[in-house]
Amino acid sequence: MVLNEGSDLSNNRRIPALTPCAGRCSTVFGDSICRGCRRFNHEVIQWNTYTLEQRLAVWKRLDVQLDQILVPMLPLADLQHVEGFILSKRVRVLDSASQGRKLYHALKLCEKNKHFAHESGLGITEQQVRPLWQEFERRVLALATASYELAFLRADGISHSLLQMMEEE
């Protein structure tokens, strides 16, 4: 099922609010970045308080990461076929979901059942599923970690600038 980006996710009675949650949160163990969905720990904790715009901003950042990693990793993927595959497996995505997000869902389904590889549209064999998934997870966690560290450095730089301004006054 596909949700319209403009719909209010929290008020839709037929479909519960979509979250990036992958069902294997590592922030409960103290990770700054969830190894399942790659959200920052504060985003996981505060998700239910976010506005639609805030949620879409997080989705967009995560989709950009998936595009950067999965599009080059799966050059033989047929996006139209992938879309049909994930819909046939009842995977819900936002209308605004990126190509990488759709590839991610198809690869995740194949990771759970490698026999789906031939029907996924990803252009991979059963034997390629596990190594591709492992390499994807390695790369996406590295990119998410770099994104988190950059956000921290920016925030730290802003606080130092504000302190300097206050001292100069």
C-alpha positions as CSV (number, residue, x, y, z in Angstrom):
1,M,0.0,0.0,0.0
2,V,1.3,3.4,-0.9
3,L,0.7,6.6,1.2
4,N,0.5,10.0,-0.3
5,E,3.2,12.4,1.0
6,G,0.6,15.1,1.7
7,S,-1.6,12.9,3.9
8,D,-1.4,13.2,7.6
9,L,0.3,9.9,8.6
10,S,-0.9,10.0,12.2
11,N,-4.6,10.7,11.3
12,N,-5.0,8.0,8.7
13,R,-7.3,5.4,10.4
14,R,-6.8,2.7,7.8
15,I,-3.0,2.6,7.9
16,P,-0.9,3.1,11.0
17,A,1.8,5.7,10.8
18,L,4.8,4.6,8.8
19,T,8.2,4.8,10.5
20,P,11.6,3.9,9.2
21,C,11.9,1.3,12.0
22,A,13.3,-2.0,10.8
23,G,12.4,-3.8,14.0
24,R,15.9,-4.3,15.3
25,C,16.7,-1.1,17.2
26,S,20.2,-0.8,18.6
27,T,19.7,2.5,20.3
28,V,18.3,0.7,23.3
29,F,21.8,-0.7,23.8
30,G,23.3,2.8,23.6
31,D,24.1,3.2,19.9
32,S,24.0,6.8,18.7
33,I,22.7,5.5,15.3
34,C,20.2,2.6,15.0
35,R,21.7,-0.3,13.2
36,G,18.2,-1.2,11.9
37,C,16.8,2.0,10.5
38,R,19.9,4.3,10.7
39,R,18.0,7.1,12.5
40,F,19.9,9.0,15.1
41,N,19.0,8.0,18.7
42,H,17.1,11.2,19.4
43,E,15.0,10.7,16.2
44,V,14.0,7.2,17.4
45,I,13.1,8.5,20.8
46,Q,11.2,11.6,19.6
47,W,9.6,10.1,16.5
48,N,6.1,10.1,17.8
49,T,6.4,13.8,18.7
50,Y,7.6,14.9,15.3
51,T,5.4,16.9,12.9
52,L,4.7,15.5,9.4
53,E,7.4,17.9,8.1
54,Q,10.0,16.7,10.6
55,R,9.2,13.1,9.8
56,L,9.5,13.7,6.0
57,A,12.9,15.4,6.6
58,V,14.2,12.3,8.3
59,W,12.8,10.1,5.6
60,K,14.5,12.2,3.0
61,R,17.9,12.0,4.7
62,L,17.6,8.3,5.0
63,D,16.4,7.9,1.4
64,V,19.4,10.0,0.1
65,Q,21.7,7.6,1.9
66,L,20.0,4.6,0.4
67,D,20.2,6.2,-3.1
68,Q,24.0,6.8,-2.6
69,I,24.6,3.2,-1.7
70,L,22.1,0.9,-3.3
71,V,21.7,2.5,-6.8
72,P,25.3,1.9,-7.6
73,M,25.3,-1.6,-5.9
74,L,22.4,-2.8,-8.0
75,P,23.0,-1.5,-11.5
76,L,20.9,-4.2,-13.2
77,A,17.8,-3.5,-11.1
78,D,14.6,-2.9,-13.0
79,L,12.8,-0.3,-10.9
80,Q,9.3,-0.9,-12.4
81,H,9.7,-4.6,-11.6
82,V,11.0,-3.9,-8.1
83,E,8.0,-1.6,-7.4
84,G,5.7,-4.4,-8.5
85,F,7.6,-6.9,-6.4
86,I,7.5,-4.9,-3.2
87,L,3.8,-4.1,-3.7
88,S,3.0,-7.8,-4.2
89,K,4.7,-8.5,-0.9
90,R,2.5,-5.7,0.7
91,V,5.4,-3.4,1.6
92,R,4.1,0.1,2.3
93,V,6.2,3.0,1.1
94,L,5.6,6.7,0.8
95,D,4.8,8.0,-2.6
96,S,7.9,10.1,-2.3
97,A,10.1,7.0,-1.5
98,S,13.3,7.1,-3.5
99,Q,14.7,4.5,-5.9
100,G,17.1,3.5,-3.1
101,R,14.3,3.0,-0.6
102,K,12.5,0.7,-3.1
103,L,15.7,-1.2,-3.8
104,Y,16.2,-1.5,0.0
105,H,12.8,-3.1,0.6
106,A,13.3,-5.6,-2.2
107,L,16.8,-6.5,-1.0
108,K,15.5,-6.8,2.6
109,L,12.8,-9.2,1.4
110,C,15.5,-11.2,-0.5
111,E,17.7,-11.2,2.6
112,K,14.9,-12.8,4.6
113,N,14.2,-15.3,1.7
114,K,16.9,-15.6,-0.9
115,H,14.5,-17.5,-3.2
116,F,12.8,-14.2,-3.9
117,A,16.0,-13.0,-5.8
118,H,14.8,-14.2,-9.2
119,E,11.4,-12.4,-8.9
120,S,12.6,-9.2,-7.1
121,G,13.7,-7.2,-10.2
122,L,17.1,-6.5,-8.5
123,G,19.0,-8.4,-11.2
124,I,20.8,-10.6,-8.7
125,T,21.1,-14.3,-8.0
126,E,20.3,-16.2,-4.8
127,Q,24.0,-16.5,-4.1
128,Q,24.6,-12.8,-4.3
129,V,21.9,-11.9,-1.8
130,R,23.9,-12.4,1.5
131,P,27.1,-10.8,0.4
132,L,25.2,-7.8,-1.1
133,W,23.2,-7.4,2.1
134,Q,26.3,-7.5,4.3
135,E,28.1,-5.0,2.1
136,F,25.1,-2.8,2.1
137,E,24.8,-2.8,5.9
138,R,28.5,-2.0,6.2
139,R,28.3,0.9,3.8
140,V,25.0,2.4,5.1
141,L,26.1,2.3,8.7
142,A,29.4,4.0,7.8
143,L,27.5,6.7,5.9
144,A,25.0,7.1,8.7
145,T,27.8,7.4,11.2
146,A,29.5,10.1,9.1
147,S,26.2,12.0,8.8
148,Y,25.8,11.8,12.6
149,E,29.3,13.0,13.3
150,L,28.9,15.9,10.8
151,A,25.7,17.0,12.5
152,F,27.5,16.8,15.9
153,L,30.4,18.9,14.6
154,R,28.1,21.5,13.1
155,A,26.1,21.8,16.4
156,D,29.4,22.0,18.3
157,G,30.7,24.7,16.0
158,I,27.5,26.7,16.4
159,S,27.7,26.5,20.2
160,H,31.4,27.6,20.1
161,S,30.4,30.5,17.8
162,L,27.6,31.6,20.1
163,L,29.9,31.4,23.2
164,Q,32.5,33.6,21.4
165,M,29.8,36.1,20.4
166,M,28.6,36.2,24.0
167,E,32.2,36.7,25.3
168,E,32.8,39.5,22.9
169,E,29.8,41.4,24.1
